[in-house]
Amino acid sequence: MALAALCEWGCTKSSMRPSSAAPTVRIVFRGSTSRRADLPPSAQACVEGVGATHIHPGWQNFATTPLTPVPPDRYEITFSDVPVGARVEFRINDQNFCDQNPTGAVLRNVSANDVELVQNTTTPGNGDEPGFAFVLSASGRVTQ
């Protein structure tokens, strides 16, 4: 009896939780949340194709996810499902880049967890499109 009671006490589920949660990544694109008035007419098809400013995260099979506008000059999104320790890629498309890239792929002004990223990869889209890549550590540190 005593042995059974001891095992029952020692074998109960712990109420302790893991000491750390999965790291999050906050991606920020610094760009106007209003459409530029000076876009040339030749960019109109791109503008219509881009629609709302959005991201294509590679770890989600490059599915389209809208970015949250923070007027007047930035968009952002936070992810909690980014693989740790692996190089991941993503692309942002914005109407205001339609005169710089035929698909509106953003080429600059992007950060992940406050680390400025450089356009350093290509991503699938309408052909190869410019994108960004980084590695996330378990502590949430971003490196390129």
N, C-alpha and C positions, 0 to 999 in steps of 0.2 A: 504494500500500500504506500509506504513512504517513498519507495522508488518511483512509483507511478505518479505520485503527487509532485515529486522533484522534477521528473521529466516534463510533466504538464506545465509547471512553472517555467522551466528553462526552455521549453520548446514553443512558447507562445510567440506570436508575431510581434516584431518590434514596432513601436510607434515612432521611431526615429526616421527622419527623412534624409535623403542624400544631402551632403553638405554644400553642393553647388548645383546650380541649374545649368542647362545647356546655354552656351553663350549666344547672345543676340548680336545682330549686325544691323546698324542703322545706316542706310544709304541715303545720301543727300545729293541732289542735283541742283546746283545754283544756276537758275535761269528764270527769266521773266515768266510769270504765270498768265500774262496777257500775250495774245498773238501780236507779233511785230507787224507794224503797218507798212514797213518798207520791203516786205517779201515780194520778189518779182512774180509776174503772172505765170512764168514758167514753173514756179514752185507749187502751183495750185493743186496739181494731181497728188503730189507728195503730201501736202497739208491735209487733203481729204483722206488719203490712205493712212496717215498717222493717227488722226483723231486725237483723243485725249493723250496727254503725255503719260508714257507707260514704260515698264521694265519687262525684260525677258530673262528671268533667272535660269541659268543652265541646270542647276540642281532641281529645278521643277520642269525639266524638259522644254525650257524656253517658252513656257506658256505666258500669255500676256496678262500682266497685273497692273492696274492703274496705280500711279503714284499720287500721293496726297498733296495737293497744292497748299503752300503756305505763303499767301500773297505778301508782298508783291514779287518776291524774287527767289523762291526756292520750292522744290518738291522733295518729299521724303517718304521713306517706307522703312519698317523694321521687320526683319526676318528672325525667326527662332529655329529654323530648320536647315541652316547652312552646315554642310559637312565640315567637321573639324579636321585639320591637318591635310586637307586635299586642296589642290588648285581648283577654284571654281570660276566660272565665267558668267557674264551677264551683259546685256545691252539695254540702253535707254533710247527711246525714240521720242522726239519732240518736234512739233511743227516749226518752231523757230530755227531749227537746224536744216530745214529743207533747201536752203540756198547753199549750204555747205556740204551736204551729203544727199544724194537723190532719194534716200529712204528716211531721212530725218534722224539718222543715228547720231547720237550725241558724241562729240569728240573730246570734250574737256569739261571742267567744272564739276567733277564728281568725286565724292569722298565716301569712304566706308569706315565707320567708327572713328571719324575725324582724321583719317589718313587720306591725304589727297592721292587720287589714283590717276595714272596716265593711261591713255588708250594703248593697250598692249596685247590685244588679241583680236581675232575675228570670230564672229558668231553666225550661226545659220539664220537665214531670213530670206530676203529676196536676193539670193546669192550670198556671198560672204559679206557680212556687215561689220563695221568696227565695233569693238566692245572693250570691256575691262575684265581683268582677272586679278584674283587675290587668294591668299591662304589665311584661314582663320585659326587661331590657336585656341586651346581649351579655356584660356583666360580671357578670350575676347579680343586679343591683339590681332590686328590686320597687317599683313606684309604682302608685298607684290612679288 
